[in-house]
Amino acid sequence: MAGFTRVNGDYLPVAVYDAQSYTNPQAVNSVSSGLTVQPQGPKLQFFTVTATGALTGAQVNTIVQTVQQLATVYMYEYTDTTNDTLAMAVYPVDAWTAATLNTAVAGAGVSGTTTTDSATFTN
């Protein structure tokens, strides 16, 4: 939780969601926070990461941990098929697209995957 320093009692603390830190530019009733605030998004977004072939347990963990750094994972389901899939429902912090998620997963070292903007959960 972000810490706030209260200069006087006139205003309640202020948090800015779209900035790394915030300082009142007028320096009146200044409230500042050096922490990033990452609230849950307004709605769930669904993605499916499909591998070309099989995913290892380490790769599944890497994908989930990569997404958890950027969003709150509500649920995910791993399906072991010819081309393994990982379906996820997430509360994103920023506006996400399948391309954004695909870039994050590839940047984490999991290659040979394709991400789509939908997910099907069977269990």
ABEGO torsion letter per residue (X at the ends): XBBBBBABAABBBBBBAABABBBBAAGBGBBBBABBBBBBBABBBBBBBBBBEBBBAAAAAAAAAAAAAABBBABBBBBBBABBBBBBBBBBABBBBAAAAAAAAAAAGBBGBBBBABBBBAX
